[in-house]
Amino acid sequence: MVSYLIRNRISLLVCDMAGTVINENGLVYKSLYDTLEMHGYTPHAKDIASWSGKEKKQVLYDEIYKKMLPVQGGEIDISWRVNVAESTLKNMLEDRYFNETNIELIDDNLYDFFACARINGIRIALNTGYSKEFQSQIIDHFKLDLYVDGFISSEEVKHGRPYPYMINNLMEEFDILHPKNIAKVGDTKNDMREGVNACCGIKIGVLSGFETKENLLEAGADVVVNKITDLNDVDDVPVFLL
């Protein structure tokens, strides 16, 4: 099932969550938009594409800053505005995530895929632009703690994607001596750029979330598959190589 990873001597698979492991049907982007609109910072529709893979608090900060700069000018302190919006987003996401029925694992075979990888010596880690608290809630809700070896939030490092710090942290945690033994999988350009910046051995794009094949390849993907569980064998699934 994981022969592609084994052939490439991967010992750690770092998986994005939303759109890669969890099928959210765009919930996070809708919630970000609704939160900003609720507080009077309605974003332009064209800006939504730039949110993919970013730390959610950073998205709020960037959008609120753009709206407040023409009003206040110069050096402005918007931290309290961002904190209020973040609290709204947290409550909205919790309500929609755990009470709506269309949030599910990306594939019914995901647990088996993770189990097979681990049996073959490949550890599984999850990383996300969500807060650590909300990430833990999602992991508990889907019982992913039984199938992964670790997880990290962008909240725990200085800068989130596309910077490599989350992967660097995991590399140290799992005592991996060279990034060529790490594979990064995700559905956004920032996921691929994170993998490039961390010098991961393989950057795997998936089409189960936000981006197109062309955009993932342009951002640095070495291989693109329809969904994470299609990493059964590169010879048996639809794969697009750079």
C-alpha positions as CSV (number, residue, x, y, z in Angstrom):
1,M,0.0,0.0,0.0
2,V,2.8,2.4,0.7
3,S,5.4,1.1,-1.7
4,Y,6.0,4.5,-3.3
5,L,7.1,5.9,0.1
6,I,9.1,2.8,0.9
7,R,11.0,3.0,-2.4
8,N,11.9,6.6,-1.7
9,R,13.2,5.7,1.8
10,I,10.6,7.9,3.5
11,S,10.6,7.5,7.3
12,L,8.2,10.4,8.2
13,L,5.0,11.5,6.3
14,V,3.9,15.0,7.3
15,C,0.2,15.4,6.4
16,D,-1.7,18.6,6.1
17,M,-5.2,18.2,7.7
18,A,-7.9,20.2,6.0
19,G,-8.4,19.1,2.5
20,T,-5.8,16.3,2.8
21,V,-6.9,14.2,5.8
22,I,-10.2,15.8,6.5
23,N,-12.8,16.6,3.9
24,E,-14.2,20.0,5.0
25,N,-15.9,21.0,1.8
26,G,-14.3,24.5,2.0
27,L,-15.7,25.1,5.5
28,V,-12.6,27.0,6.8
29,Y,-12.7,29.5,4.0
30,K,-16.4,30.1,4.4
31,S,-15.9,30.6,8.1
32,L,-13.0,33.0,7.6
33,Y,-15.1,35.0,5.2
34,D,-18.1,35.0,7.5
35,T,-16.1,36.0,10.5
36,L,-14.5,39.0,8.7
37,E,-17.8,40.1,7.2
38,M,-19.5,39.8,10.7
39,H,-16.9,42.2,12.1
40,G,-17.1,44.7,9.3
41,Y,-14.0,43.7,7.4
42,T,-15.6,42.1,4.4
43,P,-12.8,40.8,2.2
44,H,-12.6,40.8,-1.6
45,A,-13.5,37.5,-3.2
46,K,-10.3,37.5,-5.2
47,D,-8.3,37.5,-1.9
48,I,-9.7,34.1,-0.8
49,A,-7.3,32.1,-2.9
50,S,-4.3,33.6,-1.0
51,W,-5.7,32.1,2.3
52,S,-5.0,28.5,1.5
53,G,-2.5,26.8,3.7
54,K,-1.9,29.9,5.9
55,E,-2.2,30.2,9.6
56,K,-5.8,31.2,10.2
57,K,-4.9,34.0,12.7
58,Q,-2.5,35.4,10.1
59,V,-5.3,35.5,7.5
60,L,-7.4,37.5,10.0
61,Y,-4.6,39.9,10.7
62,D,-3.8,40.5,7.0
63,E,-7.4,41.2,6.1
64,I,-8.1,43.4,9.0
65,Y,-4.9,45.3,8.5
66,K,-5.8,46.0,4.9
67,K,-9.2,47.4,5.9
68,M,-7.9,49.5,8.8
69,L,-4.8,51.0,7.2
70,P,-6.7,53.6,5.0
71,V,-8.7,54.6,8.1
72,Q,-5.9,54.9,10.6
73,G,-2.8,55.1,8.5
74,G,0.8,54.7,9.6
75,E,1.6,52.3,12.5
76,I,-1.6,50.8,13.7
77,D,-2.3,48.3,16.5
78,I,-5.0,45.9,15.5
79,S,-4.1,43.1,17.9
80,W,-7.3,43.5,19.9
81,R,-9.4,43.4,16.7
82,V,-7.7,40.3,15.6
83,N,-8.2,38.6,18.9
84,V,-11.9,39.4,18.9
85,A,-12.2,38.0,15.3
86,E,-10.2,34.9,16.2
87,S,-12.6,34.2,19.1
88,T,-15.5,34.4,16.7
89,L,-13.8,32.2,14.2
90,K,-13.1,29.6,16.9
91,N,-16.7,29.4,18.0
92,M,-18.0,29.3,14.4
93,L,-15.6,26.5,13.4
94,E,-16.4,24.4,16.5
95,D,-20.1,24.7,15.8
96,R,-19.9,24.0,12.1
97,Y,-17.1,21.3,12.4
98,F,-18.7,19.1,15.0
99,N,-22.4,19.7,14.4
100,E,-22.6,19.5,10.6
101,T,-22.8,16.1,8.9
102,N,-20.7,16.8,5.8
103,I,-17.3,16.9,7.6
104,E,-15.6,13.6,7.3
105,L,-12.4,11.7,6.7
106,I,-11.1,12.2,3.2
107,D,-11.4,8.5,2.6
108,D,-12.8,5.6,4.5
109,N,-9.5,3.7,4.0
110,L,-7.4,6.5,5.7
111,Y,-7.0,4.6,8.9
112,D,-5.8,1.5,7.0
113,F,-3.4,3.6,5.0
114,F,-1.9,5.1,8.1
115,A,-1.7,1.7,9.9
116,C,0.1,0.2,6.9
117,A,2.6,3.0,6.7
118,R,3.4,2.6,10.4
119,I,3.8,-1.1,10.2
120,N,6.4,-0.5,7.5
121,G,8.3,1.9,9.7
122,I,6.9,5.2,8.3
123,R,5.8,7.5,11.1
124,I,2.8,9.8,10.5
125,A,2.6,13.4,11.6
126,L,-0.2,16.0,11.1
127,N,0.4,19.7,10.7
128,T,-2.0,22.6,10.4
129,G,-2.7,26.3,10.2
130,Y,-5.4,25.8,12.9
131,S,-4.7,26.6,16.5
132,K,-3.3,23.9,18.7
133,E,-6.5,23.6,20.7
134,F,-8.7,23.3,17.7
135,Q,-6.3,20.8,16.0
136,S,-6.5,18.6,19.1
137,Q,-10.3,18.8,19.1
138,I,-10.3,17.6,15.5
139,I,-7.9,14.8,16.2
140,D,-9.9,13.6,19.2
141,H,-13.2,13.9,17.2
142,F,-11.9,11.6,14.4
143,K,-9.8,9.4,16.8
144,L,-6.7,10.2,14.7
145,D,-4.5,10.0,17.8
146,L,-4.8,6.2,17.4
147,Y,-3.3,6.3,13.9
148,V,-0.6,9.0,14.0
149,D,2.6,9.5,15.8
150,G,2.5,13.2,16.4
151,F,1.1,16.5,15.4
152,I,2.0,20.2,15.4
153,S,0.2,23.5,14.8
154,S,1.6,26.7,13.2
155,E,0.7,28.3,16.6
156,E,3.7,26.4,18.1
157,V,6.4,27.9,15.8
158,K,7.5,31.4,14.9
159,H,6.1,31.3,11.4
160,G,3.7,28.9,9.7
161,R,3.6,27.9,6.1
162,P,5.3,28.3,3.7
163,Y,8.1,28.5,6.2
164,P,9.6,25.2,7.2
165,Y,9.5,25.5,11.0
166,M,6.8,23.0,11.6
167,I,8.6,20.3,9.6
168,N,11.9,21.3,11.2
169,N,10.3,20.8,14.6
170,L,8.9,17.4,13.7
171,M,12.3,16.4,12.2
172,E,14.0,17.1,15.5
173,E,11.2,15.4,17.5
174,F,11.5,12.2,15.6
175,D,15.3,12.3,15.4
176,I,15.4,12.3,11.6
177,L,18.9,13.3,10.4
178,H,18.1,14.3,6.8
179,P,15.0,16.0,5.3
180,K,15.3,13.7,2.3
181,N,13.7,11.0,4.4
182,I,10.6,13.2,4.9
183,A,7.6,13.4,2.6
184,K,5.2,16.3,2.8
185,V,1.6,15.9,1.5
186,G,-1.0,18.6,1.2
187,D,-3.6,20.2,-1.0
188,T,-2.3,23.8,-1.3
189,K,0.5,25.7,-2.9
190,N,1.7,26.7,0.6
191,D,1.9,23.0,1.6
192,M,4.2,22.4,-1.4
193,R,6.3,25.5,-0.7
194,E,6.6,24.4,2.9
195,G,8.0,21.1,1.7
196,V,10.4,22.8,-0.7
197,N,11.6,25.2,2.0
198,A,12.1,22.3,4.4
199,C,14.1,20.4,1.7
200,C,11.8,17.4,2.0
201,G,12.7,14.3,-0.1
202,I,9.2,14.2,-1.7
203,K,6.5,16.9,-2.0
204,I,3.1,15.2,-2.7
205,G,0.1,17.3,-3.9
206,V,-3.4,16.0,-3.5
207,L,-6.5,17.1,-5.5
208,S,-8.9,16.4,-2.7
209,G,-8.9,20.0,-1.5
210,F,-8.2,23.5,-2.8
211,E,-5.8,23.5,-5.6
212,T,-5.4,22.3,-9.2
213,K,-2.7,19.9,-10.5
214,E,-1.0,22.7,-12.4
215,N,-0.8,25.0,-9.4
216,L,0.6,22.2,-7.1
217,L,3.2,21.3,-9.6
218,E,4.2,24.9,-10.1
219,A,4.6,25.3,-6.4
220,G,7.0,22.4,-6.1
221,A,5.1,19.2,-6.0
222,D,7.1,16.2,-7.2
223,V,4.0,14.1,-7.7
224,V,0.2,14.8,-7.6
225,V,-2.5,12.2,-6.8
226,N,-6.2,12.5,-6.4
227,K,-6.1,11.8,-2.6
228,I,-3.7,10.7,0.0
229,T,-4.8,7.1,0.0
230,D,-3.9,6.9,-3.7
231,L,-0.2,6.5,-2.6
232,N,-0.8,2.8,-2.8
233,D,1.7,2.5,-5.7
234,V,2.7,5.2,-8.1
235,D,2.3,2.7,-11.0
236,D,-1.3,1.9,-10.2
237,V,-2.9,5.3,-9.7
238,P,-3.5,8.5,-11.7
239,V,-0.2,10.4,-11.0
240,F,1.2,13.5,-12.5
241,L,4.9,13.9,-12.3
242,L,6.8,17.2,-12.8
